[in-house]
Amino acid sequence: MSSELLTERRAATLVLTVSDPASRNTLSAQACAAGIEALSVAESDPSVQTIVLRGDGHHFCAGSHLQRVQPGVIDDLEASAEALQRFNDFTAALQVCPKPVIAAVEGLAAGGGFALALACDLIVAAADAQFVLPNAANGLAPEGGITWQLMQRVPRALALEWLWLGAPVAVERLQSLGIVNRVAGSGLALDQALHLAAQLGTVAPDATARVKELVNQCPGHSLLQQAALERDYLLQSLRGLDGEESVDAAPVPPA
């Protein structure tokens, strides 16, 4: 059975659930396509302020739905190629979605599942969650853009150690490195993620979208280029209601 993507509204938060507990929620091409569509719909729906991504049952995600293939078995290889491409498209959609996306991680986030969590804007993880990159240990290359994601966050030597050895990385270590934002009790990652989503929902939607776009563009810009883009975005916001509200409500520091 291939995984499916379930959608549920929790107030102003859209909850996306990757569902195939028997496979620890490996992502099928169909589930990825459904996720891309759900993000597109949410983007144009003003009643959706935030998005939470989770796995069904006891685990987050064990990566994309792949099969080891024998030489000459073209159909299986083509199916795996489709699954990988859809997976890449889904992670890209999560990153460019203008609304905040929070990963709620319980249990295993393995290989592409680790990459999927990193594609989200923020991560809430249960204290006993396991982040692991087993691909190389199983004779496989990495997936889901995990090498790019890690190189944006940790030193090269640390990324190589995690990718080569495939040992679980403790949640506390990930939090100390700024990769995990909140640590929840076992079974409480979704509740904590929804609480964080509610906090983000109090920020003006245009402001959250502009901040995310600015942060996404940083790696390709010099300081002067980024500062110029911030200037342009700030002027745009000052022309709109969000800008007027933020200026009126902004606390003035004491003299």
C-alpha positions, -999 to +999 in steps of 0.1 A: +000+000+000+013+035-009+011+064+015-016+090+012-018+126+024-045+134+048-057+170+054-074+184+085-082+219+097-074+229+133-087+265+135-065+286+112-039+258+108-039+232+080-026+199+093-010+177+066-005+140+076+016+116+057-002+083+062+012+048+058+021+036+093+032+002+081+061+017+061+068+043+088+051+068+064+074+066+034+063+092+009+048+079-023+046+100-055+009+103-050+012+116-015+038+142-026+015+153-055-013+157-030+009+177-007+019+201-035-018+206-044-028+211-007+000+238-003-012+255-035-048+257-022-037+269+012-016+297-003-047+312-019-070+306+011-068+336+036-084+315+063-053+293+064-026+311+084-002+283+092+006+247+081+017+217+102+032+186+086+033+153+106+033+116+101+005+092+110+010+070+141+043+067+159+067+080+132+072+111+111+086+098+078+111+072+066+119+089+033+106+084-002+090+052-014+119+034-032+126-002-041+160-018-047+159-029-083+177-056-103+195-047-135+171-046-164+140-040-142+131-007-159+096-003-146+107-003-109+135+021-117+111+045-135+087+043-106+115+052-081+126+080-104+091+094-104+088+091-066+122+109-061+112+138-084+078+142-068+095+142-034+119+169-046+090+189-059+072+186-025+102+197-005+106+227-028+069+236-024+072+235+014+102+259+012+085+285-011+051+284+004+046+319+018+028+306+049+048+293+079+052+255+078+060+236+110+072+200+111+058+180+141+082+151+145+075+120+165+095+087+162+116+083+131+127+110+107+150+089+084+168+098+052+144+118+031+122+121+062+150+142+078+152+162+046+114+167+047+116+181+082+144+205+072+123+217+043+098+231+068+104+265+083+104+253+120+107+219+137+090+207+168+103+173+178+094+149+206+123+144+230+126+107+219+124+113+182+152+099+160+168+118+132+190+095+111+206+094+077+210+057+068+213+059+030+250+056+028+251+027+053+226+009+031+246+015-001+225+044-013+230+081-021+213+108-001+178+121-011+155+150-009+181+177-010+195+167+024+231+175+015+221+211+006+199+214+037+227+203+060+253+225+044+232+255+052+230+246+089+261+226+101+298+225+094+310+203+064+327+177+087+296+173+108+274+169+077+297+142+063+298+123+096+260+122+098+257+112+061+285+086+062+279+068+095+241+070+097+240+071+135+209+087+151+213+124+160+199+133+194+171+159+195+190+178+221+220+181+198+198+193+170+182+219+193+217+231+204+226+236+167+194+256+161+178+229+138+150+219+162+130+249+175+110+232+203+113+199+221+080+183+233+072+153+254+067+120+237+034+121+218+030+158+222+048+172+191+016+179+173+001+198+203+033+219+207+034+225+169-003+237+170+005+260+199+035+275+180+013+278+149-013+298+169+015+322+180+026+327+144-011+333+134-010+365+154+016+380+130+003+398+099+003+373+070+020+397+046+048+402+072+054+364+076+054+359+039+079+387+033+102+375+061+102+339+047+110+352+012+138+374+024+154+345+044+150+321+014+169+346-008+198+352+016+222+324+004+224+339-031+228+376-021+256+398-008+249+420+023+242+450+001+218+431-022+199+417+008+197+451+025+184+466-007+157+439-009+148+445+027+144+482+020+121+475-010+100+451+011+097+475+040+086+503+017+059+479+002+047+470+037+045+507+047+022+513+019-002+487+031-024+481+061+000+456+077+027+483+077+004+509+092-007+485+120+028+474+128+041+510+130+012+520+153+015+490+175+053+489+177+067+495+212+089+525+215+121+518+235+128+541+265+151+570+259 
